[in-house]
Amino acid sequence: MPGDLLFIGERAGLLNALCLVLVPVLVLAVLAVRMGASARDKRTALISALGGGWRARLWLHWGEAGPPVLAGALLGTLPGLIVATTGDVRLPWVDYWLSSADLRRSFWELLGMGGVAAAFVLALVGVMHRAVSRRRSVSTRVTARRSKVVHWGALACPILLFVTVTVPAQLDPAEHTQLRANLYNIGIGLVLVTLPCVVALGAAAVGRGLAAATRRTGSGGALVSGRHTESHPGVTARLVAGVAVALVVVTQVQLNSLHFGSSAAAARRTAAQIGQSLLVMDFRPEKVDKGQMEDLLRRLPPGTEVLAVRPADSPAAATSLQGSCNALRSVHVQCSGAALRVDVRAVDRRIAEAIRWTGPRPDHLEVKVGPVLTDNLLEGPRTVFLTSSDGKNLPVVAIKQLVRDHLSINAAQVGVPGESWLEGSKLTENHGRWVAFFGVPGILVLALAVALVNLAEFLRFGNSMAPLSVLTGQRRLYYSASVFSLLLPLIAAIAVGLVAAQWLAAPQEVPAEGIVLPMSVVWSAAGALVALSAVTSWWGARAAIRQAARWRPYGA
C-alpha cells in the first residue's frame, strides 16, 4: 500500500464493506437454488428410479438452471459494459466517478467475472441437489429426509460465534490489523451461514412436541405444522435465513459507519473544547539536533509554555509529563522537586484531551520538574505540548511558520490535537458512505431473499393444506397453521438474530470513542421484521385458501 495513508485507506475497510453485500448475496443464491425444491426433488427421484446416476441428476439440474443463471450473469455484466462503451458515470451517494477508461482496460476481466458468477451458482446447484438413496429410488414419492447439514450447522453456530468474538481480540492490533479484520469478517460470514440452522433445529424440536400435544386437542393446523417443521428442518432454515441474517447486516452497517466517522467526530469535539490553546509538536530526532530544537523553543511567542510528553505503553501505565514550574502551573499541576503521580481528572482538561491523541489514555500522570530536551534526543521524549499560560488560543499560524523556517522538511509537525483527523474528516465520512453504499443493497438483497423464499413457501403451503381443508370444511385452520409454520419460526429467527447481532457487535464497540451500537436502530429493524413476519403469515394463509378453492383430487 504505497502512498500517504491519510488518503489511502486500509484494505480492511473495503473488505468490511464488501462483506455487507457478499454475505446477503450468498444467502440469496442458496435460497434461489432450493426454491421449487419439492418439484425438483420429485424429478430427481424419478431419474433415480429409472436407474440414472449422479451425472444424470447433475445434467438435469444444470439444464434447468442454466438459462436463468446465464441470463443473470449477462444482466450483471451489462451495466459495466455499457459504462465501458459510453462514458464515465457518477455513482450516487458516494459521489464517485466510475471510469469508462478503467473498465475498457479491464474489459476481459469484467466478462470473466460474469462467467465466474455463473459457474459459482451452477456449482452450487450441483452441490445442493438432493441425492436419493438406492433403497428409496424405487419410488418417485418424496419423503422426509433427515439432513445432517442442518444438525451440524446448528452445533457449529454457537462455537463460531464465540470464536469470532474472542479470537481476533487476542491479536495485537498494532501488528495484526489486517489479520484481525480478516478473521472477524470470515467469522461473521460463517455465523450468518449457520445461524438459520439453529432456528430450524429448535423449530423441529418444538414441532415434535406440538404435534404430540395437538393429538389430544384435535387442532389440525397445529398438527400439520408440527409434523412439517419436525420433518423438514431444511425448509425452515431457508424460510428464516433472510430475517436472521438481516439483523446482523443492519448492525454491521451501523457500526462500520460509526467507526469511519468516530475519530473525526472526536477530533471536532476536542477542537470545540480546547480550541487552539494547546498544540502538539512531534519531532523526528534523527532529522534535528538539540541545538536546533532549543533555538526553536526559545523563539516561541511570549506566553507559550513547553511540556515534554512520554506516552504510556498501555492504559495501565502512566504518561510522563515534564517541564518547568511555570509550564506545569499553566496546566494546574503542583510544582514539586519530587516526582508526583496525579489523577488525569485533576489536571487541565487540555492535557487530558491531548493525551488521548498521543497514545493510550491512562488514569494517572507522572509529573516532574525538569528540562524538556535531553542531551541525546533519540533517548528522550519525541512529543512536546505547547500550552498558553493564560488558557487563551496560541498563534498557530506563527508557530507553524516558525517550525518551517528553522527546521528541515518533515523534521517536526505541529498542530491542534487530532488535526490530521480534522483534515481527513471529510475522507472518513466518505468511507462511511461507502459502507452504506454496499450495506443498503445488501439489506435490499436480503429483503428480496425473504420475499422469494416466502413466495415459494406459500405455494407449497397451499398445496399441502388443500386436501385437509376439503375434508374438514374449515378455513380457520389455515391461519393457525400459518402461525405455527411461518410466523413463530420467523419471530424465533428475529430473537436469535438479535442475540447474534449484539454478540458480533461487541468487538467493534469502543465506548470511550462513542462507538456503541445504537439500540434504537436494532429495535427499529427488529420491529420492521416482526411486521413483515405478520404480513407473511397472513399472506400465506390467504394464498392457501385461494389454492384450496381450486384443488381437485388426483385422477378426478
C-alpha positions as CSV (number, residue, x, y, z in Angstrom):
1,M,0.0,0.0,0.0
2,P,2.2,2.9,-1.2
3,G,1.3,6.5,-0.6
4,D,0.0,8.7,2.2
5,L,-2.3,6.6,4.5
6,L,-4.3,9.8,5.1
7,F,-5.6,9.4,1.5
8,I,-5.3,5.6,1.0
9,G,-7.4,3.6,3.4
10,E,-6.6,0.2,4.8
11,R,-7.8,-2.8,2.8
12,A,-9.8,-4.0,5.9
13,G,-12.2,-1.1,5.4
14,L,-13.0,-2.2,1.9
15,L,-13.4,-5.8,3.0
16,N,-15.8,-4.8,5.7
17,A,-18.0,-3.0,3.2
18,L,-17.8,-5.8,0.7
19,C,-18.9,-8.4,3.2
20,L,-22.1,-6.5,3.8
21,V,-23.2,-7.2,0.3
22,L,-21.4,-10.5,-0.5
23,V,-22.9,-12.4,2.5
24,P,-26.5,-11.5,1.6
25,V,-25.8,-12.4,-2.0
26,L,-24.6,-15.8,-0.9
27,V,-27.7,-16.3,1.2
28,L,-29.9,-15.3,-1.8
29,A,-28.0,-17.7,-4.0
30,V,-28.6,-20.6,-1.6
31,L,-32.2,-19.8,-1.2
32,A,-32.7,-19.4,-5.0
33,V,-31.1,-22.8,-5.7
34,R,-33.5,-24.5,-3.4
35,M,-36.6,-22.7,-4.5
36,G,-39.2,-25.0,-6.0
37,A,-37.3,-27.9,-4.3
38,S,-40.4,-30.1,-4.0
39,A,-41.0,-30.5,-7.7
40,R,-37.2,-30.7,-8.4
41,D,-36.8,-33.5,-5.8
42,K,-39.7,-35.4,-7.4
43,R,-37.9,-35.3,-10.8
44,T,-34.6,-36.3,-9.1
45,A,-36.4,-39.3,-7.5
46,L,-37.9,-40.2,-10.9
47,I,-34.4,-40.2,-12.6
48,S,-33.1,-42.3,-9.8
49,A,-36.0,-44.8,-10.0
50,L,-35.2,-45.1,-13.8
51,G,-31.6,-46.0,-13.0
52,G,-30.0,-42.7,-13.5
53,G,-26.8,-41.9,-11.6
54,W,-25.4,-38.7,-10.1
55,R,-24.3,-37.5,-13.6
56,A,-27.8,-37.7,-15.0
57,R,-29.2,-35.8,-12.0
58,L,-26.5,-33.2,-12.3
59,W,-27.2,-32.6,-16.0
60,L,-30.9,-32.4,-15.2
61,H,-30.3,-29.7,-12.7
62,W,-27.8,-27.8,-14.8
63,G,-30.2,-27.9,-17.8
64,E,-32.9,-26.5,-15.7
65,A,-30.8,-23.8,-14.0
66,G,-28.6,-22.9,-16.9
67,P,-30.8,-20.4,-18.9
68,P,-31.7,-18.2,-15.9
69,V,-28.2,-18.3,-14.4
70,L,-26.6,-17.3,-17.7
71,A,-29.2,-14.6,-18.2
72,G,-28.5,-13.3,-14.8
73,A,-24.7,-13.3,-15.4
74,L,-25.3,-11.3,-18.7
75,L,-27.5,-8.8,-16.9
76,G,-25.0,-8.4,-14.1
77,T,-22.1,-7.5,-16.5
78,L,-24.3,-5.4,-18.8
79,P,-24.1,-2.1,-16.7
80,G,-20.3,-2.3,-16.7
81,L,-20.1,-3.0,-20.4
82,I,-22.4,0.0,-21.0
83,V,-20.2,2.3,-19.0
84,A,-17.1,1.0,-20.7
85,T,-18.5,1.8,-24.1
86,T,-20.3,5.1,-23.3
87,G,-18.6,7.3,-20.7
88,D,-17.9,8.0,-17.1
89,V,-20.8,7.5,-14.6
90,R,-21.2,9.2,-11.2
91,L,-22.2,6.7,-8.5
92,P,-25.0,8.1,-6.3
93,W,-24.4,8.8,-2.6
94,V,-20.6,8.2,-2.6
95,D,-20.0,10.8,-5.3
96,Y,-17.5,8.6,-7.1
97,W,-16.9,8.7,-10.8
98,L,-16.7,5.2,-12.4
99,S,-14.1,5.5,-15.1
100,S,-15.0,4.1,-18.5
101,A,-11.3,4.0,-19.4
102,D,-10.5,1.8,-16.5
103,L,-13.4,-0.5,-17.4
104,R,-12.2,-0.7,-21.0
105,R,-8.7,-1.7,-19.8
106,S,-10.4,-4.4,-17.7
107,F,-12.9,-5.5,-20.3
108,W,-12.0,-9.2,-20.4
109,E,-11.7,-9.3,-16.6
110,L,-15.3,-7.9,-16.4
111,L,-16.6,-10.6,-18.7
112,G,-14.6,-13.2,-16.8
113,M,-16.2,-12.2,-13.5
114,G,-19.6,-12.7,-15.1
115,G,-18.5,-16.2,-16.0
116,V,-17.2,-16.8,-12.5
117,A,-20.5,-15.8,-11.0
118,A,-22.4,-18.1,-13.3
119,A,-20.0,-21.0,-12.6
120,F,-20.4,-20.5,-8.9
121,V,-24.2,-20.6,-9.0
122,L,-24.1,-23.7,-11.2
123,A,-21.7,-25.4,-8.9
124,L,-24.0,-24.5,-6.0
125,V,-26.8,-26.1,-7.9
126,G,-24.8,-29.3,-8.4
127,V,-23.7,-29.4,-4.7
128,M,-27.2,-28.8,-3.2
129,H,-29.3,-31.0,-5.4
130,R,-30.8,-33.7,-3.4
131,A,-29.4,-37.2,-3.8
132,V,-31.7,-40.2,-3.4
133,S,-30.5,-43.4,-1.8
134,R,-30.9,-46.7,-3.6
135,R,-33.4,-48.0,-1.1
136,R,-35.7,-45.1,-1.9
137,S,-35.0,-44.8,-5.6
138,V,-37.8,-47.4,-6.4
139,S,-40.4,-44.7,-5.8
140,T,-40.9,-41.1,-7.0
141,R,-42.5,-40.1,-3.8
142,V,-40.6,-37.5,-1.8
143,T,-40.2,-38.5,1.8
144,A,-38.9,-36.6,4.8
145,R,-35.1,-36.7,4.9
146,R,-33.0,-36.3,8.0
147,S,-30.4,-33.8,6.8
148,K,-27.2,-33.8,8.9
149,V,-26.2,-30.5,7.4
150,V,-28.8,-28.6,9.5
151,H,-27.8,-30.5,12.6
152,W,-24.1,-29.9,12.3
153,G,-24.7,-26.3,11.3
154,A,-26.7,-25.7,14.4
155,L,-24.0,-27.2,16.6
156,A,-21.3,-25.2,14.8
157,C,-23.1,-21.8,15.1
158,P,-22.5,-21.0,18.8
159,I,-18.9,-22.2,18.6
160,L,-18.3,-20.0,15.6
161,L,-20.0,-17.1,17.3
162,F,-17.7,-17.5,20.4
163,V,-14.6,-17.8,18.3
164,T,-15.4,-14.8,16.1
165,V,-15.9,-12.6,19.2
166,T,-12.9,-13.8,21.2
167,V,-10.1,-14.9,18.9
168,P,-9.4,-11.8,16.9
169,A,-9.4,-9.7,20.1
170,Q,-6.4,-11.7,21.3
171,L,-4.2,-10.5,18.5
172,D,-2.2,-7.3,18.9
173,P,-4.0,-4.6,16.8
174,A,-0.7,-2.8,16.1
175,E,0.9,-5.8,14.4
176,H,-2.1,-7.9,13.1
177,T,-4.6,-5.3,12.0
178,Q,-5.4,-7.0,8.7
179,L,-5.4,-10.5,10.2
180,R,-7.8,-9.4,12.9
181,A,-10.2,-7.9,10.3
182,N,-9.9,-11.0,8.0
183,L,-10.7,-13.4,10.9
184,Y,-13.6,-11.3,12.1
185,N,-15.1,-11.0,8.6
186,I,-14.7,-14.7,7.9
187,G,-16.3,-15.5,11.3
188,I,-19.3,-13.3,10.6
189,G,-19.8,-15.0,7.3
190,L,-19.7,-18.5,8.8
191,V,-22.1,-17.4,11.7
192,L,-24.6,-16.0,9.2
193,V,-24.5,-19.2,7.2
194,T,-25.1,-21.4,10.2
195,L,-27.5,-19.1,12.1
196,P,-30.7,-20.3,10.3
197,C,-29.8,-23.9,11.3
198,V,-30.1,-23.1,15.0
199,V,-33.7,-21.8,14.4
200,A,-34.5,-24.8,12.2
201,L,-33.3,-27.3,14.7
202,G,-35.2,-25.6,17.5
203,A,-38.3,-25.4,15.4
204,A,-38.0,-29.2,14.7
205,A,-37.9,-29.9,18.4
206,V,-40.8,-27.6,19.2
207,G,-42.7,-29.1,16.2
208,R,-42.4,-32.6,17.6
209,G,-43.9,-31.5,20.9
210,L,-46.6,-29.5,19.2
211,A,-47.7,-32.5,17.1
212,A,-47.8,-34.7,20.2
213,A,-49.8,-32.1,22.2
214,T,-52.3,-31.5,19.4
215,R,-53.3,-35.2,19.1
216,R,-55.4,-34.6,22.2
217,T,-56.8,-31.2,21.3
218,G,-57.6,-32.1,17.6
219,S,-56.1,-28.9,16.1
220,G,-55.5,-29.8,12.5
221,G,-53.4,-26.7,11.7
222,A,-51.1,-27.2,14.6
223,L,-50.7,-30.9,13.9
224,V,-49.8,-30.4,10.3
225,S,-47.4,-27.6,11.1
226,G,-45.7,-29.5,13.9
227,R,-45.2,-32.6,11.7
228,H,-43.9,-30.4,8.9
229,T,-41.3,-28.5,10.9
230,E,-40.1,-31.7,12.5
231,S,-39.7,-33.5,9.2
232,H,-38.3,-30.6,7.1
233,P,-35.8,-28.5,9.1
234,G,-34.1,-27.5,5.8
235,V,-37.3,-25.8,4.7
236,T,-37.5,-23.9,8.0
237,A,-33.8,-22.9,7.6
238,R,-34.4,-21.4,4.2
239,L,-37.6,-19.7,5.4
240,V,-35.9,-17.9,8.3
241,A,-32.5,-17.3,6.7
242,G,-33.3,-13.8,5.4
243,V,-34.6,-12.3,8.6
244,A,-31.9,-13.9,10.8
245,V,-29.2,-12.5,8.6
246,A,-30.8,-9.1,8.1
247,L,-30.4,-8.0,11.7
248,V,-26.7,-8.8,11.7
249,V,-26.2,-7.0,8.5
250,V,-28.1,-3.9,9.8
251,T,-25.9,-3.7,12.9
252,Q,-22.7,-4.2,11.0
253,V,-23.6,-1.4,8.6
254,Q,-24.4,0.9,11.5
255,L,-21.2,0.1,13.4
256,N,-18.9,0.4,10.4
257,S,-20.4,3.8,9.6
258,L,-19.7,4.9,13.2
259,H,-16.1,3.5,13.0
260,F,-15.3,5.6,10.0
261,G,-16.7,8.8,11.4
262,S,-15.8,8.4,15.1
263,S,-12.3,9.7,15.0
264,A,-13.2,12.7,13.0
265,A,-16.1,13.5,15.3
266,A,-13.8,13.0,18.4
267,A,-11.3,15.5,16.9
268,R,-14.1,18.0,16.3
269,R,-15.2,17.6,19.9
270,T,-11.6,18.1,21.1
271,A,-11.3,21.2,19.0
272,A,-14.5,22.6,20.3
273,Q,-13.5,22.0,23.9
274,I,-9.9,23.3,24.0
275,G,-9.7,25.4,20.8
276,Q,-6.1,26.3,19.9
277,S,-4.9,26.8,23.5
278,L,-2.7,23.6,23.3
279,L,-0.7,22.4,20.4
280,V,1.1,19.0,19.9
281,M,4.5,19.0,18.4
282,D,6.0,15.7,17.2
283,F,9.7,15.9,16.1
284,R,12.0,13.3,14.5
285,P,15.3,13.2,16.4
286,E,17.2,11.7,13.5
287,K,16.4,14.9,11.5
288,V,17.1,17.6,14.1
289,D,19.7,18.1,16.8
290,K,19.4,19.5,20.3
291,G,20.7,23.0,19.4
292,Q,18.1,23.4,16.6
293,M,15.3,22.4,18.9
294,E,16.5,24.7,21.8
295,D,16.7,27.6,19.3
296,L,13.2,26.9,18.1
297,L,11.7,26.7,21.6
298,R,13.4,30.0,22.6
299,R,11.8,31.7,19.6
300,L,8.2,30.7,20.5
301,P,5.8,33.6,21.0
302,P,5.5,35.0,24.6
303,G,3.1,33.2,26.8
304,T,3.9,29.8,25.3
305,E,4.9,27.1,27.7
306,V,6.5,23.8,26.8
307,L,6.0,20.3,28.3
308,A,7.7,17.1,27.3
309,V,5.4,14.1,27.0
310,R,6.3,10.4,27.1
311,P,3.1,8.5,26.2
312,A,2.2,5.4,28.3
313,D,2.9,2.0,26.8
314,S,-0.5,0.8,27.9
315,P,-3.6,2.1,29.6
316,A,-2.4,0.6,32.9
317,A,0.8,2.6,32.8
318,A,1.2,6.3,33.4
319,T,2.0,9.1,30.9
320,S,5.1,11.1,31.8
321,L,4.8,14.9,31.9
322,Q,7.9,17.1,32.4
323,G,8.7,20.8,32.2
324,S,9.4,24.0,34.1
325,C,7.3,25.1,37.1
326,N,5.6,27.8,35.0
327,A,4.7,25.2,32.4
328,L,3.3,22.8,35.0
329,R,1.3,25.5,36.7
330,S,-0.2,26.5,33.4
331,V,-2.0,23.2,33.3
332,H,-3.0,23.2,37.0
333,V,-0.3,20.8,38.2
334,Q,1.6,21.4,41.5
335,C,5.3,22.2,41.1
336,S,7.4,20.0,43.4
337,G,11.0,18.8,43.5
338,A,10.0,15.2,43.6
339,A,8.0,13.2,41.0
340,L,4.3,13.3,41.6
341,R,1.6,10.9,40.5
342,V,-1.6,12.8,39.8
343,D,-5.0,11.8,38.6
344,V,-5.7,12.8,34.9
345,R,-9.0,14.3,36.0
346,A,-7.2,16.7,38.4
347,V,-5.2,18.4,35.7
348,D,-6.2,20.9,33.0
349,R,-8.7,19.3,30.6
350,R,-6.5,20.4,27.7
351,I,-3.9,17.8,28.8
352,A,-6.5,15.1,29.1
353,E,-7.8,15.7,25.6
354,A,-4.3,16.0,24.1
355,I,-3.1,12.7,25.7
356,R,-5.8,10.7,24.0
357,W,-4.3,11.7,20.6
358,T,-0.8,10.7,21.5
359,G,-1.2,7.2,22.9
360,P,-3.3,5.1,25.3
361,R,-5.4,7.2,27.7
362,P,-4.1,6.5,31.2
363,D,-5.8,7.2,34.6
364,H,-2.7,8.8,36.1
365,L,0.2,11.1,35.1
366,E,3.8,11.1,36.3
367,V,4.7,14.7,36.7
368,K,8.1,16.1,37.5
369,V,10.1,19.3,37.1
370,G,13.0,19.1,34.6
371,P,14.4,20.0,31.2
372,V,12.2,19.4,28.2
373,L,15.0,18.2,25.9
374,T,17.7,15.6,26.8
375,D,21.3,15.6,25.6
376,N,20.5,12.7,23.3
377,L,17.2,13.4,21.5
378,L,17.0,9.7,20.5
379,E,16.6,8.7,24.1
380,G,14.2,11.4,25.2
381,P,10.5,12.2,24.5
382,R,9.6,12.9,20.9
383,T,6.4,14.8,21.7
384,V,6.0,18.2,23.4
385,F,2.9,20.1,24.3
386,L,2.8,23.8,23.7
387,T,0.3,25.5,26.1
388,S,-0.7,29.1,26.6
389,S,-0.1,30.3,30.1
390,D,-3.4,32.2,30.3
391,G,-5.5,29.5,28.7
392,K,-6.2,31.5,25.5
393,N,-5.6,30.4,21.9
394,L,-2.0,30.3,20.7
395,P,-0.9,32.0,17.4
396,V,-1.0,28.7,15.5
397,V,0.0,30.2,12.1
398,A,3.0,32.0,13.5
399,I,4.2,28.8,15.3
400,K,3.8,26.7,12.2
401,Q,5.7,29.2,10.2
402,L,8.5,29.2,12.8
403,V,8.8,25.4,12.5
404,R,9.0,25.6,8.8
405,D,11.7,28.4,8.9
406,H,14.0,26.8,11.4
407,L,13.7,23.0,10.8
408,S,14.2,20.9,7.8
409,I,11.2,19.3,5.9
410,N,9.4,16.7,7.9
411,A,11.7,17.3,10.9
412,A,8.7,18.2,13.0
413,Q,4.9,18.6,12.8
414,V,2.8,20.9,15.0
415,G,-1.0,21.3,15.2
416,V,-4.0,21.0,17.4
417,P,-4.8,17.5,18.9
418,G,-6.3,15.3,16.3
419,E,-5.5,17.8,13.5
420,S,-4.8,15.0,10.9
421,W,-8.3,13.7,11.6
422,L,-9.8,17.1,11.2
423,E,-8.0,17.4,7.8
424,G,-9.2,14.0,6.8
425,S,-12.7,14.1,8.4
426,K,-14.4,14.5,5.0
427,L,-12.4,11.5,3.8
428,T,-13.6,9.3,6.7
429,E,-17.2,10.5,6.2
430,N,-16.9,9.4,2.6
431,H,-15.6,6.0,3.8
432,G,-18.7,5.7,5.9
433,R,-20.8,6.5,2.8
434,W,-19.1,3.5,1.0
435,V,-20.2,1.3,3.9
436,A,-23.8,2.4,3.4
437,F,-23.3,2.2,-0.4
438,F,-22.6,-1.6,-0.1
439,G,-24.7,-2.3,3.0
440,V,-28.0,-0.9,1.9
441,P,-28.1,-3.0,-1.3
442,G,-27.1,-6.0,0.9
443,I,-30.2,-5.3,3.1
444,L,-32.4,-5.0,0.0
445,V,-31.0,-8.3,-1.3
446,L,-32.0,-9.9,2.0
447,A,-35.5,-8.5,1.6
448,L,-35.6,-9.9,-1.9
449,A,-34.5,-13.3,-0.5
450,V,-37.2,-13.2,2.2
451,A,-39.9,-12.4,-0.4
452,L,-38.8,-15.1,-2.8
453,V,-38.5,-17.9,-0.3
454,N,-41.8,-16.9,1.4
455,L,-43.5,-16.9,-2.0
456,A,-42.2,-20.4,-2.7
457,E,-43.3,-21.5,0.8
458,F,-46.8,-20.1,0.2
459,L,-47.2,-22.2,-2.9
460,R,-46.0,-25.4,-1.1
461,F,-48.1,-24.5,2.0
462,G,-51.3,-24.1,0.0
463,N,-50.8,-27.3,-1.9
464,S,-50.2,-29.4,1.2
465,M,-53.1,-27.9,3.2
466,A,-55.7,-28.1,0.4
467,P,-56.9,-31.7,1.0
468,L,-57.2,-31.1,4.7
469,S,-59.5,-28.1,4.2
470,V,-61.7,-30.0,1.9
471,L,-62.1,-32.9,4.3
472,T,-62.7,-30.7,7.4
473,G,-64.6,-27.9,5.7
474,Q,-62.8,-25.3,7.9
475,R,-60.8,-22.4,6.7
476,R,-59.5,-21.1,10.0
477,L,-57.0,-24.0,10.3
478,Y,-55.1,-22.2,7.5
479,Y,-54.5,-19.3,9.9
480,S,-53.4,-21.5,12.8
481,A,-51.1,-23.5,10.5
482,S,-49.7,-20.3,9.1
483,V,-49.0,-19.0,12.6
484,F,-47.2,-22.2,13.7
485,S,-45.3,-22.9,10.4
486,L,-44.5,-19.3,9.3
487,L,-45.0,-16.7,12.0
488,L,-43.4,-18.4,15.0
489,P,-40.3,-19.6,13.2
490,L,-39.8,-16.1,11.8
491,I,-40.1,-14.5,15.2
492,A,-37.8,-17.0,16.7
493,A,-35.3,-16.2,14.0
494,I,-35.6,-12.5,14.8
495,A,-34.9,-13.2,18.5
496,V,-31.8,-15.4,17.7
497,G,-30.7,-12.8,15.2
498,L,-30.9,-10.1,17.9
499,V,-28.6,-12.1,20.2
500,A,-26.1,-12.9,17.5
501,A,-26.1,-9.3,16.2
502,Q,-25.3,-7.9,19.7
503,W,-22.6,-10.5,20.3
504,L,-20.9,-9.8,16.9
505,A,-21.1,-6.1,17.6
506,A,-19.1,-6.3,20.8
507,P,-15.6,-6.4,19.2
508,Q,-16.3,-3.3,17.2
509,E,-17.7,-1.2,20.1
510,V,-15.4,1.3,21.7
511,P,-17.4,3.2,24.3
512,A,-14.6,5.6,25.1
513,E,-14.8,6.9,21.5
514,G,-18.5,6.9,21.3
515,I,-18.7,3.8,19.1
516,V,-21.6,2.0,20.6
517,L,-24.4,0.1,18.8
518,P,-27.5,2.3,18.8
519,M,-30.2,0.1,20.2
520,S,-32.9,2.3,18.6
521,V,-31.7,1.1,15.2
522,V,-31.7,-2.5,16.3
523,W,-35.2,-2.4,17.8
524,S,-36.5,-0.5,14.7
525,A,-35.1,-3.2,12.4
526,A,-36.5,-5.9,14.6
527,G,-39.9,-4.2,14.7
528,A,-39.9,-3.9,10.9
529,L,-39.1,-7.6,10.6
530,V,-41.8,-8.6,13.0
531,A,-44.3,-6.6,11.0
532,L,-43.0,-8.3,7.8
533,S,-43.4,-11.7,9.5
534,A,-47.0,-10.9,10.4
535,V,-47.8,-9.9,6.9
536,T,-46.0,-13.1,5.7
537,S,-48.2,-15.3,7.9
538,W,-51.4,-13.6,6.8
539,W,-50.4,-13.8,3.2
540,G,-49.5,-17.5,3.5
541,A,-53.0,-18.2,4.9
542,R,-54.7,-16.3,2.2
543,A,-52.7,-17.9,-0.5
544,A,-53.5,-21.4,0.9
545,I,-57.3,-20.5,1.0
546,R,-57.2,-19.4,-2.7
547,Q,-55.4,-22.6,-3.8
548,A,-57.8,-24.8,-1.7
549,A,-60.7,-23.4,-3.7
550,R,-59.1,-24.8,-6.9
551,W,-57.9,-28.1,-5.5
552,R,-59.2,-31.3,-7.1
553,P,-58.4,-34.9,-6.1
554,Y,-55.7,-36.6,-8.3
555,G,-57.2,-38.7,-11.1
556,A,-60.6,-36.9,-10.9
